[in-house]
Amino acid sequence: MKKSTLLLSGILISSMAFGTVITPNTVHADGTAATQAEQTTTSVRYYLRGESSGTLGKPFAMKDVTGTIGTPITDVPNGYVIIKGANFSATEPNSIVEIAKKASATVNYIDPNGNILKTETINGGEGSYYSLTSDLPTGYYWDNDSESGITLVDGKEYNLPVSESITNKIIFKTADNTEVGQTTIRSNAVGDVIYLSNNQLPSGYSTDDNAVTLQNQDNTQVVTVYKNPSNVTAFNGVVTVNKNVYGAYLYDIKGNQVGNRVLGGGSAWKVSRKMTLNNKEYYQVSTNEWIPADLVTVTSQGSVNNSIDGNNTVKASDVSTVTIKNVGSKGAALYKANGDLVGTRSLASNSPWFTDKMATINGVQMYRVSTDEWVPASLITK
């Protein structure tokens, strides 16, 4: 292999037939160079997909390559891509790299009328799976979640059906009809219940009800908000309910207790605001719920209870059955423990359901009706 070097202003530039490597060096007074990033040479054996485990046979190709210790090996035979790589090592002179033949495919996103909304080319290794969730056209969702990715086949054209999300504009107004902000909500179907987050509300304002029912496409809805009192200030952190507290009751911004809702001792919650009311301090744990400061310990960092642990959220009274309110033909939307919408199922109006747990998911009170399906408390009667 042909190699030539050029020493210029303390930078050693090494040019080889398969590429260019630039290695910083410190040049001493005696003219010797001390390498800052140590180089090594390794013997790479390339195996095709699935052949690099178990009893190894004859490799597809072999090559001695040089690189910086700890960095990935990037050399690959022409026409192939690396699907399971290795790093240059100071102690291992041999490396195994798994490869696949290069492949390129076309993906078309098709609306319900058969129109192509977007076309893109996916390049990679033949037989590799590629998730396309982040490539969805803005404002659309998968008709079938199983088609949200492809297994790459060279030259293939994939036609993936998608549908447009239902979008509503939300206008925030005060009691005197003054507009103070706007936001947009979207989901898959009319009748889905969307819970407005603090980030969607106008800065410095709150609402008594953050649940909004999605209406027909491009509908505009008005949500009434009120300005936070001067005793409410920004506070970003995490509070943990004291372990000696069985259940910490929650309060609204006016100091009224929120039903029978309590948080379990030892549970951690992200907070964004702090309030002083009647000489007592509170921290905001959801859009409309505040916890007394004397029941928690404040930390600047820590885990946040966005997903559900049955031991972390406690109900003050036993509830074994809930009944879905009259929510229309679409039914009551269901959510997973991580807050994701269960797009394929809903519960019929006026139907009764057994429940064994109550929890707060992303600040919303919900009841569990199956292993990982939760219904918002605002959609049920007890």
C-alpha positions as CSV (number, residue, x, y, z in Angstrom):
1,M,0.0,0.0,0.0
2,K,1.4,3.3,-1.1
3,K,1.9,5.9,1.7
4,S,3.3,9.5,1.6
5,T,3.5,12.0,4.5
6,L,3.8,15.7,4.8
7,L,4.8,17.4,8.0
8,L,3.5,21.0,8.2
9,S,3.2,23.3,11.2
10,G,3.0,20.3,13.6
11,I,0.2,18.5,11.7
12,L,1.1,15.1,10.3
13,I,-1.1,14.3,7.2
14,S,-1.1,10.7,6.2
15,S,-2.6,9.9,2.7
16,M,-3.2,6.3,1.8
17,A,-4.8,4.6,-1.2
18,F,-8.1,3.9,0.6
19,G,-8.6,7.3,2.2
20,T,-7.2,10.2,4.1
21,V,-6.4,10.3,7.9
22,I,-5.4,13.5,9.6
23,T,-3.6,12.8,12.9
24,P,-2.7,15.8,15.2
25,N,0.9,15.6,16.6
26,T,2.9,17.7,19.0
27,V,6.4,18.4,17.6
28,H,9.2,18.5,20.3
29,A,12.3,20.7,20.1
30,D,14.3,17.7,19.0
31,G,12.0,17.2,16.0
32,T,10.3,14.1,17.3
33,A,6.5,13.8,17.2
34,A,4.4,12.6,20.2
35,T,1.1,11.2,18.9
36,Q,-2.0,12.6,20.7
37,A,-4.4,10.0,19.2
38,E,-2.8,6.6,19.2
39,Q,-3.1,4.6,16.0
40,T,-3.3,0.9,15.6
41,T,-3.7,-1.7,12.8
42,T,-6.2,-4.5,12.9
43,S,-7.0,-7.4,10.7
44,V,-10.7,-7.2,9.8
45,R,-12.7,-10.2,8.8
46,Y,-16.0,-9.3,7.0
47,Y,-18.9,-11.7,7.2
48,L,-22.3,-11.4,5.5
49,R,-25.5,-10.8,7.6
50,G,-26.1,-13.7,10.0
51,E,-22.7,-15.4,9.4
52,S,-20.7,-13.6,12.2
53,S,-22.2,-15.7,15.1
54,G,-21.8,-19.3,16.1
55,T,-19.1,-21.3,14.3
56,L,-17.3,-19.0,12.0
57,G,-16.6,-20.1,8.5
58,K,-14.6,-18.5,5.7
59,P,-15.1,-14.7,5.8
60,F,-16.5,-12.9,2.8
61,A,-13.4,-10.7,2.7
62,M,-10.3,-9.7,4.9
63,K,-8.3,-6.5,5.1
64,D,-5.7,-4.9,7.4
65,V,-6.8,-1.4,8.3
66,T,-5.4,1.4,10.4
67,G,-7.2,3.8,12.6
68,T,-7.5,5.6,16.0
69,I,-8.0,3.4,19.0
70,G,-11.6,3.5,20.2
71,T,-13.1,4.8,17.0
72,P,-15.3,2.7,14.7
73,I,-13.9,0.7,11.8
74,T,-15.4,2.3,8.6
75,D,-13.6,0.5,5.8
76,V,-16.0,-1.8,3.9
77,P,-15.8,-3.8,0.6
78,N,-17.2,-1.9,-2.3
79,G,-20.9,-2.3,-2.8
80,Y,-21.6,-3.2,0.9
81,V,-22.5,-1.4,4.1
82,I,-21.7,-2.2,7.8
83,I,-24.6,-3.5,9.8
84,K,-22.7,-4.7,12.9
85,G,-19.4,-2.9,13.4
86,A,-16.4,-2.9,15.7
87,N,-14.0,-0.4,17.1
88,F,-10.2,-0.2,16.8
89,S,-8.7,-1.8,19.9
90,A,-5.3,-1.5,21.6
91,T,-5.5,-5.1,22.8
92,E,-7.4,-6.9,20.0
93,P,-5.4,-7.3,16.7
94,N,-8.4,-9.0,15.0
95,S,-11.9,-7.7,14.4
96,I,-15.1,-9.1,13.0
97,V,-17.5,-6.8,11.0
98,E,-20.9,-7.9,9.7
99,I,-21.9,-6.4,6.3
100,A,-24.8,-6.5,3.9
101,K,-25.1,-5.6,0.3
102,K,-26.0,-2.0,-0.5
103,A,-29.7,-1.5,-1.2
104,S,-31.9,1.4,-2.2
105,A,-35.7,1.5,-2.2
106,T,-38.4,4.1,-2.8
107,V,-41.1,4.9,-0.2
108,N,-44.4,6.6,-1.1
109,Y,-46.8,7.9,1.5
110,I,-50.3,7.5,0.1
111,D,-53.4,9.4,1.3
112,P,-56.9,7.8,1.4
113,N,-57.6,9.1,-2.1
114,G,-54.6,7.4,-3.6
115,N,-52.5,10.6,-3.9
116,I,-48.8,10.5,-3.2
117,L,-48.1,13.0,-0.4
118,K,-44.4,12.4,-0.2
119,T,-41.7,10.3,-1.8
120,E,-38.3,9.4,-0.3
121,T,-35.4,7.1,-1.0
122,I,-34.1,4.8,1.7
123,N,-30.5,3.7,1.4
124,G,-28.9,1.0,3.6
125,G,-28.2,-2.7,3.9
126,E,-30.3,-5.3,2.1
127,G,-32.6,-7.0,4.6
128,S,-32.2,-4.3,7.3
129,Y,-35.4,-2.9,9.0
130,Y,-35.9,0.9,8.9
131,S,-38.4,2.7,11.1
132,L,-40.2,5.5,9.2
133,T,-42.0,7.1,12.2
134,S,-40.0,10.3,12.0
135,D,-40.5,10.5,8.2
136,L,-44.3,10.7,8.3
137,P,-45.7,13.7,6.5
138,T,-46.6,16.5,9.0
139,G,-50.2,16.1,10.3
140,Y,-50.6,12.5,9.2
141,Y,-50.7,9.2,11.0
142,W,-50.3,5.5,10.0
143,D,-53.4,3.6,8.9
144,N,-51.7,0.5,10.2
145,D,-48.9,0.7,12.8
146,S,-47.3,-2.5,11.3
147,E,-46.5,-0.5,8.2
148,S,-44.6,2.2,10.0
149,G,-41.3,0.7,8.8
150,I,-39.8,-1.4,6.0
151,T,-37.4,-4.3,5.5
152,L,-35.1,-2.9,2.8
153,V,-35.2,-4.7,-0.5
154,D,-33.1,-3.2,-3.3
155,G,-35.1,-1.6,-6.1
156,K,-38.5,-2.2,-4.3
157,E,-41.2,0.5,-4.2
158,Y,-43.2,0.7,-1.0
159,N,-46.7,2.3,-0.9
160,L,-47.6,3.1,2.7
161,P,-51.2,4.3,3.5
162,V,-51.5,7.3,5.8
163,S,-54.4,9.4,6.9
164,E,-54.6,13.1,7.9
165,S,-54.9,13.9,11.6
166,I,-57.9,15.9,12.8
167,T,-56.6,19.4,13.7
168,N,-58.4,22.1,15.8
169,K,-57.2,25.6,16.6
170,I,-57.5,26.6,20.3
171,I,-57.9,30.2,21.2
172,F,-57.3,31.2,24.8
173,K,-59.5,34.0,26.1
174,T,-60.0,35.5,29.5
175,A,-63.4,36.1,31.1
176,D,-63.7,39.5,29.5
177,N,-63.2,37.9,26.0
178,T,-59.6,39.1,25.6
179,E,-57.5,36.8,23.4
180,V,-54.2,36.0,25.1
181,G,-52.9,33.1,22.9
182,Q,-53.4,30.2,20.6
183,T,-52.3,26.7,20.1
184,T,-53.1,23.7,17.9
185,I,-54.3,20.2,18.9
186,R,-54.5,17.1,16.7
187,S,-55.4,13.5,17.0
188,N,-56.7,10.6,14.9
189,A,-60.4,11.0,15.3
190,V,-63.2,13.4,16.1
191,G,-64.2,12.9,19.7
192,D,-60.7,12.2,21.0
193,V,-60.0,14.0,24.3
194,I,-56.8,16.1,24.3
195,Y,-55.3,17.4,27.5
196,L,-53.7,20.8,27.2
197,S,-50.2,20.9,28.8
198,N,-48.7,23.9,30.6
199,N,-46.5,24.4,27.6
200,Q,-49.6,24.9,25.4
201,L,-51.3,27.4,27.8
202,P,-50.3,31.1,27.4
203,S,-47.4,32.0,29.7
204,G,-48.7,33.2,33.0
205,Y,-52.2,31.8,32.6
206,S,-54.1,28.8,33.9
207,T,-57.4,27.0,33.2
208,D,-59.9,25.2,35.3
209,D,-60.4,22.4,32.7
210,N,-57.5,21.4,30.4
211,A,-59.5,18.6,28.7
212,V,-60.6,19.5,25.1
213,T,-62.7,17.2,22.9
214,L,-61.5,17.2,19.3
215,Q,-64.2,18.5,16.9
216,N,-64.4,18.4,13.1
217,Q,-61.3,19.2,10.9
218,D,-60.1,22.8,11.2
219,N,-62.7,23.7,13.8
220,T,-61.8,26.5,16.3
221,Q,-62.5,26.2,20.0
222,V,-62.2,28.7,22.8
223,V,-60.7,27.8,26.2
224,T,-61.2,30.2,29.1
225,V,-58.1,31.0,31.0
226,Y,-57.2,33.3,33.9
227,K,-54.0,35.1,34.8
228,N,-52.0,33.5,37.5
229,P,-52.0,35.5,40.7
230,S,-48.8,37.3,41.6
231,N,-48.1,34.6,44.3
232,V,-47.4,32.1,41.5
233,T,-43.8,32.0,40.2
234,A,-41.8,29.8,37.9
235,F,-40.0,26.9,39.5
236,N,-38.4,24.0,37.6
237,G,-37.4,21.0,39.5
238,V,-38.5,17.7,41.0
239,V,-40.4,17.1,44.3
240,T,-40.6,13.8,46.1
241,V,-43.4,13.0,48.4
242,N,-42.1,12.3,51.9
243,K,-42.0,8.6,52.6
244,N,-43.8,8.9,55.9
245,V,-46.8,10.4,54.0
246,Y,-49.3,7.7,52.9
247,G,-51.2,10.0,50.6
248,A,-50.7,13.7,49.9
249,Y,-53.9,15.5,49.0
250,L,-53.9,17.9,46.0
251,Y,-55.4,21.3,45.7
252,D,-56.3,23.7,42.9
253,I,-54.8,27.2,42.4
254,K,-57.5,28.6,44.7
255,G,-56.6,26.3,47.5
256,N,-59.6,24.0,47.2
257,Q,-58.9,20.2,47.6
258,V,-59.2,18.3,44.4
259,G,-61.7,15.5,45.1
260,N,-60.1,12.4,46.7
261,R,-56.9,12.7,44.7
262,V,-53.6,11.9,46.5
263,L,-50.0,11.1,45.7
264,G,-48.2,8.2,47.3
265,G,-45.2,8.6,49.6
266,G,-41.9,8.3,47.9
267,S,-43.2,9.2,44.4
268,A,-41.3,11.8,42.4
269,W,-42.9,14.5,40.3
270,K,-41.7,17.2,37.9
271,V,-42.9,20.7,38.8
272,S,-42.8,23.9,36.9
273,R,-44.4,26.5,39.3
274,K,-44.5,27.4,42.9
275,M,-47.3,29.2,44.7
276,T,-47.7,30.9,48.1
277,L,-51.3,31.0,49.3
278,N,-52.4,32.0,52.8
279,N,-48.8,31.9,53.9
280,K,-48.5,28.2,52.7
281,E,-46.4,27.1,49.8
282,Y,-47.5,24.7,47.0
283,Y,-45.8,23.1,44.0
284,Q,-47.7,22.5,40.7
285,V,-47.6,18.8,39.7
286,S,-50.1,18.9,36.9
287,T,-52.1,21.6,35.0
288,N,-54.7,22.0,37.8
289,E,-53.2,20.3,40.8
290,W,-50.8,21.6,43.5
291,I,-49.2,19.8,46.4
292,P,-48.3,21.4,49.7
293,A,-44.6,22.1,50.1
294,D,-44.5,20.7,53.6
295,L,-45.3,17.2,52.3
296,V,-42.4,17.0,49.8
297,T,-38.7,17.3,49.5
298,V,-37.4,19.5,46.6
299,T,-34.5,18.4,44.4
300,S,-33.0,20.1,41.3
301,Q,-32.5,16.8,39.5
302,G,-34.1,13.4,39.6
303,S,-36.4,10.9,37.9
304,V,-39.9,12.1,36.9
305,N,-43.1,10.0,37.3
306,N,-44.3,10.2,33.7
307,S,-45.0,6.5,33.5
308,I,-47.1,4.6,36.0
309,D,-46.1,2.6,39.1
310,G,-49.1,1.4,41.0
311,N,-47.3,2.0,44.3
312,N,-46.8,5.7,43.5
313,T,-50.3,6.9,43.0
314,V,-53.0,6.1,45.7
315,K,-56.7,6.5,45.6
316,A,-58.3,7.6,48.9
317,S,-61.4,5.4,48.4
318,D,-61.9,2.0,46.8
319,V,-63.4,2.0,43.3
320,S,-64.1,-1.3,41.7
321,T,-66.2,-0.2,38.7
322,V,-66.4,2.9,36.5
323,T,-69.0,3.7,33.9
324,I,-68.2,5.6,30.7
325,K,-70.1,8.9,30.3
326,N,-72.1,9.5,27.1
327,V,-69.2,10.5,25.0
328,G,-70.7,9.9,21.5
329,S,-70.2,7.2,18.9
330,K,-66.4,7.4,19.0
331,G,-66.3,6.2,22.6
332,A,-63.8,7.1,25.3
333,A,-60.2,7.2,24.2
334,L,-57.7,4.9,26.0
335,Y,-54.1,5.6,26.8
336,K,-51.0,3.5,27.7
337,A,-49.1,3.9,30.9
338,N,-46.5,6.0,29.1
339,G,-49.2,8.4,27.9
340,D,-49.4,7.2,24.3
341,L,-52.9,7.1,22.8
342,V,-54.2,3.5,22.1
343,G,-55.4,4.4,18.6
344,T,-57.2,1.1,17.8
345,R,-59.5,0.9,20.8
346,S,-62.1,3.0,22.7
347,L,-64.8,2.3,25.3
348,A,-68.5,2.6,24.4
349,S,-70.7,5.3,26.0
350,N,-72.5,4.1,29.2
351,S,-70.5,0.8,29.4
352,P,-69.3,-0.4,32.9
353,W,-65.7,-1.5,33.4
354,F,-63.8,-3.1,36.3
355,T,-60.8,-1.0,37.5
356,D,-58.1,-1.9,40.0
357,K,-55.8,1.1,39.9
358,M,-55.9,4.9,39.7
359,A,-52.9,6.9,38.5
360,T,-51.7,10.2,37.2
361,I,-50.3,10.0,33.6
362,N,-48.6,13.1,32.4
363,G,-50.6,15.1,34.9
364,V,-54.0,13.5,34.0
365,Q,-56.0,11.4,36.5
366,M,-56.8,8.0,34.9
367,Y,-58.2,4.6,35.8
368,R,-56.9,1.3,34.6
369,V,-59.3,-0.9,32.8
370,S,-56.9,-3.6,31.4
371,T,-53.3,-4.5,31.6
372,D,-52.0,-1.4,29.8
373,E,-55.1,0.6,29.0
374,W,-56.2,3.6,31.0
375,V,-59.3,5.8,30.7
376,P,-59.3,9.5,31.8
377,A,-61.2,10.2,35.0
378,S,-63.1,13.1,33.2
379,L,-64.8,10.5,30.9
380,I,-66.2,8.2,33.6
381,T,-68.7,8.2,36.5
382,K,-68.0,6.2,39.6
